[in-house]
Amino acid sequence: MNTDKIYAEAIVNEYSKKSTSKVVALRKLDRAAKMPANIFAYTFGILCSLIAGTGMCLSMGVIGAGTAVFTVLGIAVGIVGFVGMALDYPIYKRILQKNKDKYAGDIIRLATEIAGEES
């Protein structure tokens, strides 16, 4: 395998002008398929980690009165946050697969058109 040739082709592809807008359309479709899942995963993950952190602070007495009631409340809130963090990735995968299924036909059609033009 000639790695220099592969590297040179990758550089040429990076710097060559795209004569067709099909490549741009393909990138937009790919982004449209992946963006909603990424936005959900980051947002939901951050919110759940904040909830878990709040629960930990309540249970350790950093916020609240530090009584047994706040400790139990903090443990419950923390568990909710940890469960949400655990569910984040499976929900992300489900949203991503749903969007990939939605855009698969258009992406495959455009990709085969682009590949057919290069031959």
Secondary structure as UniProt FT lines:
FT   HELIX           3..15
FT   HELIX           22..60
FT   HELIX           68..118
//
